[in-house]
Structure formats: C-alpha cells, structure tokens
Amino acid sequence: MRPATARIAAATAMLLVGTSTAVSATVADYPVFTGQALRYALAAAVLFAVLGRLRPPRVSLTFRDVLLLIALAATGLAGFNVFLVEATRHAGPAMIGTVVGAVPLVLALAGPLSERRRPDPRTVGAAVVVALGAAVAAGLGSGSPTGILLSLGALAGEVAFSLLAVPLLPRLGPLRVAAYPAALAVPMLLTAGLVVDGTSSLRLPTLGQGAAFAYLGAIVTAGAFFLWYDALRCLGPDRAGLFAGLVPVGALLTTVVLGIGGAGPADVTGALLVAVGVVIGIRRRRPPAAGAKRGTPPRPSAPFRHMRGPTSGAWHVVRMHVSRLSPKADETIRIARGGGVS
C-alpha cells in the first residue's frame, strides 16, 4: 500500500470507528456482552469469508502469535467496546470522544518507545494539536466520574488495539489480524455475559438493535479494522495514530445525522485543528543527499585534502588524458591521490 493510500485508509477507518460512539448509544439497553459478541461474530464471519475467497498463503501461528491475538481480543476489541458502551450510560458522546481523542498523543509516544526508538518531536507536536482539536470538537462534554473512568478504559483499549497488532502484521497481514481476534472475542464476551447477567443476557435484539449490530459488525469492525491494520502496517503506530483524532469528528457527524445533537463553532474549530495536526504530522522532511551530511562538504581523499573546487576536477582531466597514453602512469596518479588500486 502506498503512503497516500494508507492515509486515506487510516482516515476512513477512524471516521467509521467514531460513528460507533453514537450508534452504540442506541443499543445501550441491550445486554452489553451479548451485543458485542453478536457484533464480533458477524465481523469474523465476514472477514473469514473474504479470507476464504482470496486464499492467501497459509501461515503457522507461533505461541507468541497466539498470546498476542488473545491479548488483542481481550483488550483492543472486547475491552474497548465494553468500556465504550458502558461509558455511554454515564457520559455523553462528547465526553467519551474527548477522552478517546487523546489516542494520537499516546500512540505518538508509546509507538516509538515500544520499538525502542525516540519519539519524533514533530509527530508528538502534531499529536498534541490533534488531541487538542479532538477535545474542542467533542466540546469537553460533561459526565460523571464513572463515565470518565470508563472512557479512560476505552482509551487504553484503543491504544492496545494498535500496539498489540504491530508485531503481528508482518507475518499475518491485516485480514488475519482483524479476523482472528474478532473470533476469539466472541466466547470471551458470551462467557462474561452469562457470569454477569445470567441467562437473561441471551435474548434476541429488536429490529433497530439488530440493524445497529449489523452496522457495527460489518462496517465498523470488519471494514474499518481491516483498513486500519493495512494503514498501520504502512505508516507505523505514531504516524497512523494521528488519524485517531478523527474519531470524535466521526462521532460528531453521526450525532448530527442521527439527530442527537448539532454542530457549532467549537465543533468546526476542533475539526480544523485535527486536520492541521494530521497535515503537520504526515509531512516528511526532505532527506539530505545520499552520502553527505547536512552542512558538511565531502572530504577529498588523502593526501590532497587541501585541494578543493576546480583543483580536484583538474586531476580528473589530467588522469583522463594520461590514461590514453599509459595505463601505468594512470595507476601512479591514482595511488598518489590516495585512491589505491581498484
């Protein structure tokens, strides 16, 4: 995937994930664990159907792969969405979007550190702008302390959703990394539902709730997760994480479409800040010319380091004419210039 295509994929994925904030509010009355199990079961069915049609080369899972996939299913998928749905019962979509909007800043720091490299100052600065824009777009909404804590749980799950996938993507690819955890999350959620709510958790959703789960499963989970993991493989967690600032923008747009709220000046300002931060972060500096350090001229060969500019070019002209007359004389000149015998 080309970087430009990866940016479009990352932006689309995060906008779609943002819509889940408002859509999840419409299923808040349905048993949380069972609802998310239905969502991931549908997503797994879609993703495995695509895998079966494409027939990619088979890959053997290592013990480390299995552990990472289970952790990803428990935190980045099941955990994130359970926290998200529970948070909607104690806080509005604006507050949740504000907290989750800190994902770009967290990934800009945690992504490079997990790969044992220093965070890029410009990416961190861009992430701060994106997080600020996400907070403004969300309106710094009101909510209870419980809602804030649950939103922080969703934030942790969203970070794990990306960081745990990074070591899996090179071997498994984005389709498998999206499909396997989705399937693993289903028994986790069904078991948790039976433990917490008993058999009352096993009830059929209404027509409206079924439509919401269908959207969350087929579009937000299967579609957006594949797009995100494909972009993450190309851009890396710190630069791809900048697009996570679009989550509250997607939540805002969905809120307006569903008639839950409206867009004001703060919403537009926040969206613009997110756009500016993303543009700052994805732009790359032009690398210096190969073999040369910025501000340092190339060093001529010893023992003629004092010779610069046209003098060095003159040696090339002399050598060219001498070599036509005598190859041995040409070799003598080359040794005298410090070039050795090639």
C-alpha positions, 0 to 999 in steps of 0.5 A: 500500500502506498503512503497516500493510500494508507492515509486515506485508509487510516482516515476512513477507518477512524471516521467509521470507528467514531460513528460507533460512539453514537450508534452504540448509544442506541443499543445501550439497553441491550445486554452489553456482552451479548451485543458485542459478541453478536457484533464480533461474530458477524465481523469474523464471519465476514472477514473469514469469508473474504479470507476464504475467497482470496486464499492467501498463503497459509501461515503457522501461528507461533505461541507468541502469535497466539498470546498476542491475538488473545491479548488483542481480543481481550483488550483492543476489541472486547475491552474497548467496546465494553468500556465504550458502551458502558461509558455511554450510560454515564457520559455523553458522546462528547465526553467519551470522544474527548477522552478517546481523542487523546489516542494520537498523543499516546500512540505518538509516544508509546509507538516509538518507545515500544520499538525502542526508538525516540519519539519524533518531536514533530509527530508528538507536536502534531499529536498534541494539536490533534488531541487538542482539536479532538477535545474542542470538537467533542466540546469537553462534554460533561459526565460523571466520574464513572463515565470518565473512568470508563472512557479512560478504559476505552482509551487504553483499549484503543491504544492496545488495539494498535500496539498489540497488532504491530508485531503481528502484521508482518507475518499475518497481514491485516485480514488475519489480524482483524479476523482472528481476534474478532473470533476469539472475542466472541466466547470471551464476551458470551462467557462474561455475559452469562457470569454477569447477567445470567441467562437473561443476557441471551435474548434476541435484539429488536429490529433497530438493535439488530440493524445497529449490530449489523452496522457495527459488525460489518462496517465498523469492525470488519471494514474499518479494522481491516483498513486500519491494520493495512494503514498501520502496517504502512505508516507505523503506530505514531504516524497512523495514530494521528488519524485517531483524532478523527474519531470524535469528528466521526462521532460528531457527524453521526450525532448530527445525522442521527439527530442527537445533537448539532454542530457549532463553532467549537465543533468546526474549530476542533475539526480544523485543528485535527486536520492541521495536526494530521497535515503537520504530522504526515509531512516528511522532511526532505532527506539530505543527499545520499552520502553527505551530511547536512552542512558538511562538504565531502572530504577529498581523499588523502593526501590532497585534502587541501585541494578543493573546487576546480583543483580536484576536477583538474586531476580528473582531466589530467588522469583522463588524458594520461590514461590514453597514453599509459595505463601505468602512469594512470595507476601512479596518479591514482595511488598518489591521490590516495585512491589505491588500486581498484 
